[in-house]
């Protein structure tokens, strides 16, 4: 049953002229002062969440986004700072793009944050999906198999840093340490200094493919699914559950997963949809070309596959698919509970901040949600 409430803020600025008929996504340009406002927005939202009893604020790692949609390049650094501005809230890395990091540097940075925040930064890993980012950092993305290889080897090395007192790693992409002389002896092993305070480290990944699911289940990682239609969500929950069972993890259906959806509270469903629709449309104007429309048609076919719709989704599509919930608190509660009832192990729900929604309006939504929706769930 749902116990913990999260928020996903991908790092957008307060965008202007939003909606399908607004400024085209590729035409947006903002000066550095505007692009930097995301840090203060993250702080303000984090402080409100801390006061209202939310569990974790998740943010997204991205680079070079002069368009203003995702402007947070270092999540561990951000989480470490936000922990100094709050008392209890946790900060999730959704996600550190491992192919763009040296795994040891990521391990060291995370271990430091884990120690000095007393466990309030949550590790997350991803493979990346922006060619502009990943390829610029010298990592593969267009070559999907190479991207998978470097990611999977990076996971191996990262876990050695976290869990082994001393280690040597030699793979296709990394050798750590190299065999070199050091202070009169030949180097054969190294120790990551420091290692995290809390081990084993809780690591989250987004569900992207069947092979990713197997890797997550094998390593004991947790799974995040957000803005998926009800059918796609069910497929993912069941695939993850089956993979966990194959690897000896005795989990209930939905356990070790966080489910996220878009939502907007108002006096009626019609009013809520009218208010949030431009922000919803702005999101998909940017994200649909990356393939992030995870809905199914009446025959169960994923949008974008042969025979299924391939258009940009409307908010009405999202509400019908139960990827978005709009209306008064009672309707939002019923909608969330309709999903919760299917998965006895599901304990984490995440609100996805629609990218076009102004910060003050979103904070009002968070206050309302905390007051009139969260108490309806078992938070013991």
Protein Blocks (a to p, Z undefined) as FASTA:
>chain_A
ZZbdcdddehiacdehiajklccfklpccdfklmmmmmmmmmmmmmmmmmnopabdcddd
dehilnomaccfblklmmmmmmmmpmklccddddddfklpcfklmmmmmmmmmmmnnopa
ccdddebjafklmmmnopafklmmlmmmmmmmmmmmmmmmmmpmbdcdddfkbccddddd
eehiacfbdcdddddfbdcdddddddfbfklmmmmmmnopacddehiafklmmmmmmmmm
mmmmmnopacdehiaiacdddddddfbfklmmmmmmmmmmmmmmmmmmnopaccddfkop
aehiahiacbdcdfklmmmnopaccddfklmmmmmmmmmmmmmkbcbdcddddfklcfkl
mmmmmmmmmmmmmmmpccZZ
